[in-house]
Amino acid sequence: MTPPDQKDPEPNDTENDPLIVETRRRRDRRDRWLREGDMSVGRRLAQIGVLGWIFVLPTLAGLFLGRWLDARYGTGIFWSAPCMVVGLCIGFYSAWKWMNSK
């Protein structure tokens, strides 16, 4: 029994405890691995290919848009580089999100 001037300790909040959350995540990952097994080589290569296309397509789209704008307005290569960099950033962001979702 605690003295009247002291508060009872609050119960541990196990729902938000980082150690418990990570332990549950590892257990779930291990259970899934035991249930499904390792990915095949073909599936791993397919994931690498998808990741490459997620990165490359926006970059090429930005480059083509920049070349089209340059041809339309006669600006040399004024729009090509900035549009390609924007496409590169979009591709990088998309690849980052895709990798973290798996």
N, C-alpha and C positions, 0 to 999 in steps of 0.2 A: 504494500500500500504506500502511495506517495504522500508526502506531507502536503497540507492544504496550500502552501505557498508555491509549490512546484506543479507544473502541468504534466499530465501523462504524456509519454513519448508517442508521437504519431506513428501509426502503423506504416511499414514500408510500402511505398507505392511500386509494386512489382510490375505494373503495367508500363511504366516509363523508365524503368531501370535499364541503362544501356547494356549492362552485362547480361541480364536476362533476355533482353531483346536479341542480342547477338547470338546467345546460346541457342535460342529457339530457331533463329535463322539458319545456323549451322546444322542443327538437328534436322530441320526440314530439307536442307540441301542434301544431307547425307541420306535421308530416307528416300528422296527422289532418285539419287544416284543408285542406291541399292535396288530400287524398283525398276528403273529404266536402263541402267548400265551406262557404259561409255558411249559417246557419240561416235558414229562411224567416220571414217576418213572422208568419205564423200560429203557427209553433212558438214563437217568442219570446212572443207574446201568451198562448199556452197555458201557458208556464212562469210568466208573471206571474200568471195566474189561479190556478194551482196554489199558488204561493207565498202568495197572498192567502187561499185557503181553508185552507192549513196554519196560518195565523196566526189566522184568524177563528173557525174551528170550535171549538177548545179554549176560546177566550174565551167564546163563546156557551154552550157546554156548562157551563162554570163558573158563568155567570150563571143559567142555568136550574136548575142544582143548588142554588145559593144561594137562589133564589126558592122552590123546592120546599121546602127546609129551613125557610125563613121561614114559609111557609104552613102547614107541618105543625106547627111548634112555636109559632107565633104570636109570632115575635120581631121583627116589623117588617121592617127591612132589615139585621139583624145579620149574617146569613150571605151576603147577596148580594155585597157588596163584596169580602170576603176570597176567596170562591170565584171571583169574576170575575178578581181579581188572580192567583190561582193558575193559572187557565186562560190568562190573558195570558202568564204566565211560561212555561208549557208550550208555548204557541203560538210564542213568541219562540225558545225553545230548539229546537223542531222545525224552524222556518224556518231558523235558523242552521245546524243540522246538514244540512238539505237543500241549502242554498246552497253549503256547503263540500264536499258530496259531488259536485257537478256540475263 
